[in-house]
Amino acid sequence: MTASSTAQDTKVNYAASNITDGSLESRWMASDTIATVDIQLDSKKNLTKSASLNIRTPKI
């Protein structure tokens, strides 16, 4: 898994690996306003969970 950017925070882990960790409580957050993440899925596994994508834009 590769993310174009990851937000840095000393209290919260926003690593891209959180996307596939099986927890709906963890998350990935980018440090850039435009970001990408590439995930290569194993074709032998079933997807059993999904979560929504929340996009927040900064107030100007």
N, C-alpha and C positions, 0 to 999 in steps of 0.2 A: 504494500500500500504506500502510495506517495501523495503527499499534500504539497501544494504550492506554497503555503504558508501556515503557520500555527501561532495562535495568540500565546503570549508569555504571561504567566501569572504565578506568583509564588505560593498562592493558596489553593488554586484549582488546576488540575491537569486537563489541558485541552488537546492532547495529542491525537493525531489522526487515527492511531490504533484504537481509540475509544469507539470508533464507528462500528467495529466488528467484535467488540468485547462481550457482547451478549447482554449488556446492561442497558436498560432504558433510562437510567439515571445519569450516565456519563455522556459526554458529548465532545465533538471536535469543534473548534472555533478558529477561524482564520484571522490573521492580523491585518490582511488586506481587504479592501472592499470588493475586489474581484478575485476569487480564489477557485481552485480546482482540486479535486481529489480523485486519484485513479485507484480502483479496487479490482483485483483479479480474484474472482470467485472460484472456488473449487466446484466443479460440475457434479461431484458426487454427494454434496451436502444439500439438504433441504433448508430453505429459508423458513424460519418459524416465527420471527419477530420483525416488525417494521416500526419506524418512527417517522414523524413528520419533519420536514425541513423548515426551520424558522429563520427567516432572513430579517435582520435588523439593520436599518440604515441610520447612520449618525444624524443627530439634529444639527442643523446648520444655522 
